[in-house]
Amino acid sequence: MRMLLHATMDTSMGNEAVREGRVGDVVRRMTDRLRPEAVYFTSHAGRRSCYMVFDMQDSAQLPVISEPLFQELGAEIEIRPCMNIEDLQRGLGDLSG
């Protein structure tokens, strides 16, 4: 299932991770693991933030996805299902059938 991950880093932990050069490693491990179709970096409520769209095969992946962000960056994380336009059109088509 296509999922949207939104992670917002704790500022203090993020500052420390940037100074130590660990942020790139955390992001690289996440992208290697998730193989996201899209990744965006921005700010949210004045804090470092990222969005990733990826395919989740099993809910047992949640700890593997979440724990590095919690433990290494003090991140607040939201993960929820999302659709692209093709998914939406297919779903709307099912309504009329």
C-alpha positions in Angstrom: 0.0 0.0 0.0 1.3 3.5 -0.9 2.1 5.4 2.3 3.1 9.0 3.1 5.6 9.4 5.9 6.0 12.9 7.4 8.9 13.2 9.9 9.8 16.3 11.8 13.1 16.3 13.7 13.7 17.5 17.2 15.7 20.7 16.8 18.4 19.9 19.4 18.8 16.3 18.3 18.8 17.5 14.6 21.4 20.1 15.3 23.6 17.5 17.0 23.1 15.0 14.1 24.0 17.7 11.5 27.1 18.7 13.4 28.2 15.1 13.7 27.4 14.4 10.0 24.8 11.7 10.8 21.7 13.1 9.1 22.8 12.0 5.7 23.5 8.5 7.0 20.0 8.3 8.6 18.4 9.5 5.3 20.4 7.2 3.2 19.5 4.2 5.3 15.8 5.2 5.2 15.8 5.6 1.4 17.8 2.3 0.9 15.3 0.5 3.1 12.0 2.1 1.7 12.9 2.8 -1.9 10.5 5.7 -1.9 8.9 6.9 -5.1 9.3 10.5 -3.8 11.3 12.3 -1.1 11.0 16.0 -0.2 12.8 18.0 2.5 11.3 21.2 3.9 10.5 22.8 7.2 7.3 22.3 9.2 6.4 24.6 12.2 10.0 25.9 12.1 11.6 22.5 12.3 13.5 20.3 9.8 11.0 18.0 8.1 10.8 15.4 5.3 8.1 13.6 3.4 8.5 10.2 1.8 6.0 8.3 -0.4 6.8 4.6 -0.3 5.1 1.2 -0.6 4.5 -0.6 2.6 3.9 -4.4 2.2 3.4 -5.2 5.9 2.5 -3.3 9.0 5.4 -5.1 10.7 7.6 -2.6 8.9 6.5 0.2 11.1 9.1 -0.3 13.9 11.9 -0.7 11.3 10.8 2.6 9.6 10.0 4.6 12.8 12.7 3.6 15.3 15.7 5.1 13.6 13.9 8.4 13.2 12.7 8.3 16.9 16.0 7.3 18.3 18.6 9.1 16.2 16.7 12.3 15.4 14.0 12.6 18.0 11.5 12.9 15.2 7.8 13.1 15.4 6.4 10.8 12.7 3.1 10.4 10.9 2.5 7.6 8.5 -0.7 7.3 6.6 -2.1 5.7 3.4 -2.1 8.0 0.4 -3.1 7.8 -3.3 -1.8 9.1 -6.6 -4.2 10.2 -9.3 -4.5 6.7 -10.8 -5.4 5.2 -7.4 -8.1 7.9 -6.9 -9.5 7.3 -10.4 -9.7 3.6 -9.8 -11.3 4.1 -6.4 -13.9 6.5 -7.8 -14.6 4.1 -10.6 -15.4 1.4 -8.1 -18.0 3.6 -6.6 -20.1 3.6 -9.8 -19.8 -0.1 -10.3 
